Amino acid sequence: MHELSLMEGLVQGIQEEALHQKFTRVHHVRLEVGRLAGVEVEALRFAFGPATEGTLMEGAHLEILERPGQGVCQACGQEVEVETRFDLCPVCGEGFVAITSGTELRVKDLDVD
């Protein structure tokens, strides 16, 4: 389950930022997770509790904003939504889709003291 190590890295990054920004408590975390990020959202949600235990994030509320995969068809030029990295264009059914978004895993914002 690599989601636990991802969440631990995220918590560590937020704690480092807390030193720079001088906040001592995190109440709410909003993450953006792209459909093509290779992350199981429910496993990430489950990992949040153990990863934040004993940190300034313990007890915080986690909100995950799931983002669709987007790309541009190399055959017809249409911007399309895709479910996987290797989907054919849903418009023309032929072209390779160059991914433009949906791979993100990032902190959108925090509510802190």
PASEBA-1860 file (N, C-alpha, C; in nm, 3 decimals):
! residues 113
1> MHELSLME> 0.086/-0.118/0.000/0.000/0.000/0.000/0.089/0.123/0.000 ~ 0.119/0.177/-0.116/0.206/0.293/-0.124/0.136/0.421/-0.080 ~ 0.005/0.417/-0.063/-0.068/0.536/-0.019/-0.024/0.581/0.120 ~ 0.012/0.486/0.208/0.060/0.523/0.341/0.190/0.601/0.331 ~ 0.283/0.556/0.249/0.409/0.630/0.234/0.386/0.765/0.166 ~ 0.291/0.771/0.072/0.257/0.899/0.011/0.202/0.996/0.116 ~ 0.112/0.946/0.201/0.053/1.030/0.304/0.158/1.072/0.407 ~ 0.247/0.982/0.443/0.354/1.018/0.537/0.443/1.129/0.479
9> GLVQGIQE> 0.473/1.121/0.350/0.551/1.226/0.285/0.476/1.358/0.282 ~ 0.348/1.351/0.258/0.264/1.471/0.257/0.263/1.536/0.396 ~ 0.245/1.455/0.499/0.244/1.506/0.637/0.379/1.569/0.671 ~ 0.487/1.503/0.633/0.620/1.558/0.658/0.638/1.693/0.588 ~ 0.592/1.704/0.465/0.602/1.830/0.391/0.522/1.942/0.457 ~ 0.404/1.909/0.506/0.321/2.009/0.574/0.387/2.052/0.705 ~ 0.444/1.957/0.777/0.512/1.992/0.902/0.633/2.082/0.876 ~ 0.706/2.057/0.769/0.818/2.144/0.733/0.769/2.284/0.698
17> EALHQKFT> 0.658/2.290/0.625/0.601/2.419/0.588/0.551/2.494/0.712 ~ 0.503/2.420/0.812/0.457/2.481/0.938/0.570/2.558/1.006 ~ 0.691/2.507/0.996/0.806/2.577/1.054/0.831/2.710/0.982 ~ 0.820/2.710/0.851/0.843/2.832/0.771/0.730/2.932/0.786 ~ 0.606/2.882/0.785/0.489/2.971/0.789/0.442/3.000/0.931 ~ 0.503/2.934/1.029/0.475/2.957/1.171/0.330/2.924/1.211 ~ 0.279/2.810/1.163/0.151/2.763/1.214/0.176/2.639/1.300 ~ 0.086/2.616/1.395/0.107/2.511/1.494/0.001/2.401/1.490
25> RVHHVRLE> -0.105/2.423/1.414/-0.214/2.326/1.411/-0.280/2.328/1.273 ~ -0.314/2.211/1.223/-0.388/2.198/1.098/-0.525/2.140/1.131 ~ -0.630/2.210/1.090/-0.767/2.166/1.117/-0.832/2.098/0.997 ~ -0.793/2.141/0.878/-0.859/2.092/0.756/-0.755/2.088/0.644 ~ -0.755/1.977/0.571/-0.664/1.959/0.458/-0.748/1.926/0.336 ~ -0.727/2.000/0.227/-0.792/1.967/0.099/-0.684/1.923/0.002 ~ -0.700/1.800/-0.047/-0.607/1.746/-0.146/-0.676/1.735/-0.280 ~ -0.600/1.759/-0.385/-0.647/1.730/-0.521/-0.577/1.602/-0.565
33> VGRLAGVE> -0.657/1.507/-0.610/-0.603/1.380/-0.656/-0.660/1.353/-0.795 ~ -0.572/1.344/-0.891/-0.615/1.316/-1.027/-0.645/1.169/-1.048 ~ -0.741/1.143/-1.132/-0.781/1.006/-1.163/-0.665/0.925/-1.221 ~ -0.570/0.992/-1.283/-0.457/0.923/-1.346/-0.331/0.925/-1.260 ~ -0.345/0.962/-1.133/-0.228/0.974/-1.044/-0.176/0.839/-0.995 ~ -0.251/0.733/-1.017/-0.206/0.602/-0.970/-0.223/0.586/-0.820 ~ -0.322/0.656/-0.765/-0.346/0.654/-0.621/-0.487/0.604/-0.595 ~ -0.500/0.511/-0.502/-0.631/0.463/-0.460/-0.683/0.559/-0.354
41> VEALRFAF> -0.786/0.634/-0.387/-0.837/0.741/-0.300/-0.880/0.689/-0.164 ~ -0.950/0.577/-0.159/-0.996/0.525/-0.030/-0.878/0.480/0.056 ~ -0.775/0.423/-0.004/-0.656/0.384/0.071/-0.583/0.508/0.124 ~ -0.581/0.614/0.045/-0.521/0.740/0.088/-0.598/0.797/0.206 ~ -0.729/0.792/0.197/-0.816/0.839/0.306/-0.789/0.758/0.434 ~ -0.779/0.626/0.419/-0.753/0.538/0.532/-0.616/0.567/0.595 ~ -0.517/0.598/0.513/-0.380/0.623/0.561/-0.367/0.755/0.637 ~ -0.462/0.845/0.619/-0.453/0.978/0.681/-0.445/0.969/0.833
49> GPATEGTL> -0.530/0.889/0.896/-0.529/0.876/1.043/-0.396/0.830/1.097 ~ -0.346/0.713/1.054/-0.217/0.666/1.105/-0.100/0.761/1.073 ~ -0.101/0.822/0.955/0.010/0.910/0.916/0.013/1.040/0.995 ~ -0.101/1.084/1.045/-0.107/1.213/1.116/-0.100/1.197/1.267 ~ -0.104/1.073/1.315/-0.101/1.049/1.459/0.025/1.109/1.522 ~ 0.005/1.189/1.628/0.116/1.251/1.698/0.176/1.372/1.628 ~ 0.108/1.423/1.525/0.158/1.539/1.451/0.063/1.657/1.469 ~ 0.100/1.772/1.416/0.014/1.889/1.422/-0.112/1.874/1.337
57> MEGAHLEI> -0.120/1.763/1.264/-0.237/1.735/1.180/-0.332/1.634/1.244 ~ -0.294/1.578/1.356/-0.379/1.476/1.420/-0.518/1.533/1.447 ~ -0.619/1.460/1.409/-0.758/1.503/1.428/-0.811/1.596/1.321 ~ -0.727/1.633/1.224/-0.771/1.722/1.117/-0.870/1.650/1.025 ~ -0.950/1.728/0.957/-1.045/1.675/0.859/-0.977/1.672/0.723 ~ -0.989/1.560/0.654/-0.933/1.545/0.520/-1.045/1.550/0.417 ~ -1.027/1.637/0.319/-1.121/1.645/0.206/-1.041/1.617/0.080 ~ -1.089/1.523/0.001/-1.020/1.487/-0.123/-1.105/1.527/-0.242
65> LERPGQGV> -1.048/1.611/-0.326/-1.114/1.656/-0.449/-1.058/1.571/-0.564 ~ -1.141/1.486/-0.619/-1.096/1.401/-0.728/-1.109/1.477/-0.860 ~ -1.003/1.475/-0.938/-0.999/1.545/-1.066/-0.997/1.445/-1.181 ~ -1.072/1.472/-1.287/-1.074/1.379/-1.401/-0.945/1.384/-1.481 ~ -0.922/1.278/-1.556/-0.812/1.277/-1.651/-0.853/1.356/-1.774 ~ -0.766/1.441/-1.823/-0.793/1.523/-1.941/-0.676/1.510/-2.037 ~ -0.706/1.524/-2.164/-0.600/1.519/-2.262/-0.645/1.575/-2.396 ~ -0.551/1.579/-2.489/-0.579/1.627/-2.625/-0.550/1.513/-2.721
73> CQACGQEV> -0.649/1.483/-2.805/-0.633/1.378/-2.905/-0.532/1.422/-3.011 ~ -0.436/1.337/-3.037/-0.333/1.369/-3.136/-0.384/1.354/-3.280 ~ -0.499/1.288/-3.297/-0.556/1.271/-3.431/-0.654/1.383/-3.466 ~ -0.752/1.408/-3.377/-0.857/1.505/-3.411/-0.841/1.640/-3.340 ~ -0.750/1.648/-3.242/-0.724/1.774/-3.175/-0.822/1.812/-3.066 ~ -0.920/1.727/-3.038/-1.020/1.757/-2.937/-0.963/1.739/-2.795 ~ -1.004/1.828/-2.705/-0.972/1.810/-2.564/-1.078/1.717/-2.507 ~ -1.036/1.608/-2.443/-1.129/1.505/-2.399/-1.098/1.459/-2.257
81> EVETRFDL> -1.198/1.399/-2.194/-1.181/1.337/-2.064/-1.150/1.190/-2.085 ~ -1.053/1.137/-2.008/-1.015/0.997/-2.020/-1.015/0.930/-1.883 ~ -1.035/0.799/-1.883/-1.036/0.721/-1.759/-0.899/0.664/-1.727 ~ -0.821/0.631/-1.832/-0.687/0.574/-1.813/-0.589/0.647/-1.904 ~ -0.461/0.627/-1.879/-0.357/0.692/-1.959/-0.355/0.645/-2.104 ~ -0.412/0.529/-2.131/-0.401/0.471/-2.265/-0.534/0.463/-2.338 ~ -0.632/0.541/-2.293/-0.761/0.544/-2.362/-0.745/0.602/-2.502 ~ -0.822/0.546/-2.594/-0.834/0.608/-2.726/-0.927/0.727/-2.714
89> CPVCGEGF> -0.921/0.814/-2.810/-1.006/0.933/-2.809/-1.153/0.892/-2.811 ~ -1.234/0.942/-2.715/-1.376/0.910/-2.717/-1.453/0.984/-2.826 ~ -1.391/1.082/-2.890/-1.457/1.157/-2.997/-1.438/1.085/-3.131 ~ -1.313/1.061/-3.168/-1.287/0.999/-3.300/-1.259/0.850/-3.291 ~ -1.229/0.800/-3.169/-1.206/0.658/-3.150/-1.073/0.608/-3.200 ~ -0.986/0.697/-3.245/-0.862/0.653/-3.305/-0.738/0.702/-3.234 ~ -0.733/0.830/-3.209/-0.608/0.892/-3.172/-0.557/0.865/-3.033 ~ -0.426/0.871/-3.022/-0.359/0.869/-2.894/-0.391/1.001/-2.823
97> VAITSGTE> -0.424/0.994/-2.695/-0.457/1.113/-2.618/-0.337/1.153/-2.533 ~ -0.284/1.272/-2.559/-0.174/1.326/-2.479/-0.234/1.386/-2.352 ~ -0.194/1.333/-2.237/-0.251/1.373/-2.108/-0.207/1.515/-2.073 ~ -0.306/1.597/-2.033/-0.277/1.735/-1.993/-0.305/1.759/-1.845 ~ -0.392/1.679/-1.785/-0.418/1.691/-1.641/-0.482/1.563/-1.591 ~ -0.483/1.550/-1.459/-0.539/1.431/-1.397/-0.434/1.345/-1.331 ~ -0.309/1.392/-1.333/-0.200/1.316/-1.271/-0.158/1.378/-1.137 ~ -0.227/1.484/-1.097/-0.184/1.558/-0.979/-0.216/1.486/-0.848
105> LRVKDLDV> -0.132/1.509/-0.751/-0.154/1.474/-0.611/-0.092/1.589/-0.534 ~ -0.175/1.682/-0.490/-0.122/1.801/-0.426/-0.217/1.857/-0.320 ~ -0.157/1.933/-0.229/-0.236/2.003/-0.129/-0.297/2.126/-0.196 ~ -0.428/2.134/-0.194/-0.495/2.252/-0.249/-0.492/2.365/-0.149 ~ -0.532/2.336/-0.025/-0.522/2.436/0.081/-0.536/2.371/0.218 ~ -0.504/2.450/0.318/-0.507/2.408/0.458/-0.581/2.512/0.541 ~ -0.646/2.467/0.648/-0.700/2.557/0.750/-0.612/2.535/0.872 ~ -0.542/2.640/0.914/-0.440/2.627/1.018/-0.453/2.735/1.124
113> D> -0.391/2.710/1.237/-0.373/2.812/1.343/-0.224/2.840/1.355
END
